[in-house]
Amino acid sequence: MRAMAIAAPRLLHSDRPALLIVVKSTFAAAAAFELARHTIGSAIPALAAMAAIITVQVSGSQTVRRALEYSAGVAAGVIAAIALTRLLGVHWWSIGLLVFLALIAGRLIRLGSQANQVAISALLVMSLGSSYGWTRVSDALIGSAVGVVTSLVTPSPSPERRLRRQIGSAADELVVVIRRMADGLRAGWSPAEARDTLGSARSVSRLLVDPRTFVERARDEHRVSLAGRWQVEPRGLDRCDAALTALDHVTNEVRSVGRNLLAISVDNTAHRGRDRSAFGDVLEAVADTLDAWRIAAIADGAGPQLDRLGLTSDRAAAKLLSLKHEGRPDQLEPLWVALLIDVERLIGELDPAGAHGAAVTASSAPSVLTDPGTRAEADPAAHAREG
């Protein structure tokens, strides 16, 4: 009972997609059972309920795909079993041959997670007779249809909210990584510490795989689901897609910075205190910019978040420009020059007026993004600090 008391709040609040599948599957199973019993007079209406449970997924597009795979698998298994039973009879070797052919067929026709349904249906028909087979086919079609209708007309959890949460989490991880780089660079960290931070940057790339897949699923949901047409906002998905692209580019640049810092930590001749301190300050400013970008990317629209992002981006660019003037590239070690280029690219990826502006700019975004002077007017105190 205590375990249930702990799990119930988690299911209600943090695992809403799983709860949604439970509710949709329950309704679809009951509806499919009654429909099979009263329309075709099914002797085993539970088969229709089982088909509904198997096919129902969180999104409508996934449910349609699962329904097609399941129905095709059941039909193929029934047909194969009836044909082979009449031709070969029921023996241990004919069952083995049937299972082998059914499993191969399920993969050849690309039934995905339902590939085994061909063999399962074939075995049941061989054991229970051909009359059961046709009942199974009709009930599978009814249950699958009910599952599809249920998923297409009921709303799914907001994909944009989940995507923003994932984008914010990945960006926050990168902020932590960049701050660690800044601190380690100033302190003259060891190669092991530099290598560990580089590994942390690489792990962020893996965090972006699931959101990418989720964006495509949400687009499918908008195309095929009636509920998805009013729930999924294409412009919101486009913005999330742009944010993921920006984060992917930023992550690549952070990894490149990490590789250069690892090389610097190994090369003792590259250890110059002034360079380490100055670059550390620039990286700290970049971390502030990425944190401001994170807040703007997950915000509902334009506003103070964009103003702050513009100011932090300008501040990081100003620090980098000052570093260029104080330590001219021709006076820097080659490793520091490479680091300078990487940091400059990283700042450019986060610039709200740059190539990835769509990630943080709503359709009604004001023009303050493209005018540094206007940015300064929005925050005179910050402008005074920069001056």
Protein Blocks (a to p, Z undefined) as FASTA:
>chain_A
ZZmmmmmmmmmmmmmmmmmmmmmmmmmmmmmmmmmmmmnopablmlmmmmmmmmpcfblk
lmmmmmmmmmmmmmmmmmmmmmmmmmnopafklmmmmmmmmmmmmmmnonojmlmmmmmm
mmmmmmnojklmmmmmmmmmmmmmmmmmmmmmpccddfklmmmmmmmmmmmmmmmmmmmm
mmmmmnopafklmmmmmmmmmmmmmmmmmmmmmmmmmmmmmmmpmklmmmpcfklmmmmm
mmmmmmmmmmmmmmmmmmmmmmmmmmmmlmcfklmmmmmmmmmmmmmmmmmmmmmmmmmb
dcjklmmmmmmmmmmmmmmmmmmmmmgfklpcfklmmmmmmmmmmmmmmmmklmklmmmm
cfklcfklmmmklmmmmmmmlmmmmZZ
